[in-house]
Amino acid sequence: MDLSKFQKRIIQRLKKTCQGNQPADPWLARNVISDTQTLAEIYAYEDDRDNLVKVISEDFALLARYESKLLVHSPDIYLGQYANVVNRMIEKRGRENYRTAVGYLKKIKYIHQTVLNTPHKWEKYVENLRENNKTLRALQEELKRL
């Protein structure tokens, strides 16, 4: 079997496993960190950004890993994921969680202002965040760092 046929076969197996259509291949389970990660590595190597995004869109750790490659290609996915993290950190309460949230807010700001060129959406987003969390003094203080 030549390498390209083998590669296509492995990719098809990984796709089926990642989509939940097939149980994990025992050999892959023993020898690979995760099917999703392996498939992501293949797509990244091939510079197939569309399929890479499809595979990792729900995996925050992999999104972070491929951010430099995918942020400009798929900013909406990153905006959604970062907004979810911000909301979770605010819900947890506490200054350290607010600082973490502000770190992700800076990424959201970068996406809106630089990647998408929509600074007005950023302003509206952060304005709503401040308005909806008026009673959280520590959060308000951390938001001043933006």
C-alpha positions in Angstrom: 0.0 0.0 0.0 1.4 3.4 -0.9 1.6 6.2 1.6 -1.2 8.3 0.1 -3.7 5.4 0.3 -2.6 4.7 3.9 -2.9 8.3 4.8 -6.4 8.5 3.3 -7.5 5.4 5.1 -6.2 6.7 8.5 -7.9 10.1 7.9 -11.2 8.4 7.1 -11.0 6.2 10.3 -10.2 9.3 12.4 -13.0 11.3 10.9 -15.5 8.5 11.7 -14.2 8.1 15.2 -14.1 11.9 15.9 -17.7 12.2 14.7 -18.8 9.3 16.9 -19.8 7.0 14.0 -17.3 4.3 14.8 -15.6 3.1 18.0 -12.0 4.1 18.5 -9.5 1.9 16.6 -7.6 -0.2 19.2 -4.3 0.5 17.6 -4.9 4.2 17.6 -6.2 4.2 21.2 -2.9 2.6 22.3 -0.6 4.7 20.2 -2.2 8.2 19.8 -3.0 10.8 22.4 -6.4 11.4 20.9 -8.0 10.9 17.5 -9.1 14.5 17.3 -5.6 15.7 18.1 -4.1 13.4 15.5 -6.6 14.4 12.8 -6.0 18.1 13.7 -2.2 17.5 13.3 -2.8 16.0 9.8 -5.0 18.9 8.7 -2.6 21.5 10.1 0.3 19.8 8.3 -1.7 19.8 5.1 -2.7 23.4 5.8 -6.4 22.4 5.4 -7.9 25.1 7.6 -11.5 24.4 6.8 -11.3 20.8 8.0 -9.0 21.7 10.9 -11.6 24.2 12.2 -14.4 21.6 11.9 -12.4 19.1 13.9 -11.3 21.3 16.7 -14.1 23.9 17.0 -15.4 22.4 20.3 -12.0 21.6 21.9 -10.7 24.7 23.6 -7.2 23.4 24.2 -6.8 22.6 20.5 -8.3 25.9 19.5 -5.7 27.6 21.7 -2.9 25.5 20.2 -3.9 26.4 16.6 -4.8 30.0 17.3 -2.0 31.5 15.3 -3.0 29.5 12.3 -6.8 29.9 12.5 -7.6 33.1 14.2 -7.7 35.2 11.0 -9.4 32.3 9.1 -12.2 31.7 11.7 -12.5 34.6 14.1 -16.1 33.9 15.0 -15.3 30.6 16.5 -12.7 32.2 18.7 -15.0 35.0 19.7 -17.7 32.5 20.8 -15.2 30.4 22.8 -13.5 33.4 24.4 -16.9 34.9 25.3 -17.9 31.6 27.0 -14.7 31.6 29.0 -15.3 35.2 30.1 -18.8 34.4 31.2 -17.7 31.4 33.2 -14.9 33.3 34.9 -17.3 36.1 35.9 -19.8 33.6 37.2 -17.2 32.0 39.4 -16.6 35.4 41.0 -13.3 36.5 42.6 -10.6 38.9 41.5 -8.3 36.1 40.1 -11.2 34.9 37.9 -11.9 38.4 36.8 -8.2 38.8 35.8 -8.5 35.7 33.7 -11.6 37.0 32.1 -9.9 40.3 31.3 -7.1 38.3 29.6 -9.7 36.8 27.3 -11.4 40.1 26.8 -8.1 41.5 25.5 -8.2 38.7 22.9 -11.8 39.5 22.0 -10.8 43.2 21.7 -7.9 42.3 19.3 -10.2 40.2 17.2 -12.9 42.9 16.9 -10.4 45.8 16.4 -7.7 44.2 14.3 -9.0 41.0 12.6 -12.6 42.0 11.9 -12.2 45.8 11.9 -15.4 46.1 14.0 -14.4 48.3 17.0 -18.0 49.4 17.5 -19.0 45.8 18.3 -16.2 45.6 20.8 -17.3 48.9 22.5 -20.9 47.6 22.6 -19.8 44.2 24.0 -17.7 45.7 26.8 -20.3 48.3 27.6 -22.9 45.6 28.0 -20.5 43.6 30.2 -20.0 46.6 32.5 -23.7 47.4 32.6 -24.8 43.8 33.4 -22.2 43.5 36.2 -22.5 46.9 37.9 -22.5 45.4 41.4 -19.2 43.5 40.9 -16.7 46.1 42.1 -13.6 44.0 41.6 -14.7 43.1 38.1 -15.3 46.8 37.3 -11.8 47.6 38.6 -10.3 44.8 36.4 -12.2 46.0 33.4 -10.4 49.4 33.7 -7.3 47.5 32.6 -8.7 47.0 29.1 
